[in-house]
Amino acid sequence: MQEMDYLSKCLALIEQKLNWGSRDKWTFQDFKKLQELLFEASNISLSVHTLERLF
């Protein structure tokens, strides 16, 4: 599996776990909440804009 395959799988698993509906419809506030959840779970901070670009 290549890096992009792993990234796509991770993003799909996050989307599935959150159960917020399609990531295409997520708002800035959704990404802000995701940022907070990721920080709580991993102590890693990603900007909201980085998360938007990834998804």
N, C-alpha and C positions, 0 to 999 in steps of 0.2 A: 504494500500500500504506500502511496506517495503522501507527502506532507499535506497537500490540499485535500486528499481523501480523509485523512485524520481530522483535519480542521472542520471539514463539512460534517463529519460524523459527530464531532464534539458539539458543534452548533445545533445540530438536529436533536441531540440528546438533551441539551439545555432547554431548547424550545419545548420538547416533549415533557420534560420534568416540570417546567413552569406552568404549562397548560394555560397559557394566556391567549391562545389562538395563534393565527399565522403571524410570523415575525414581520411580514410585509405591512401589517397594520399597527405595529407597535408605535407608540408615541414617544416623545422625548422623556416623558415621565416614566414610561415603562423601562426605558434604558437607564434612567436614573435609579430606579428601584433595583434593576439587575446589577448595576454598579455596586450598590450597597450590599446586596446578597452575596456577590462574588467576594467582596472585601471581608465580610463576616465569615465566609466559609474558608477563605484561603489567605487572608491578610495581604492580598495583592490588589492594588488599586489600578484600574484601567479607566481612562476618561470615557465619558458618555459618548463622545464623538468617535473614539476608537471602537467602542462596542457597536455603534451604528455602522461603521465601515465594515467591521467583521461580519455582521449579520446582513 
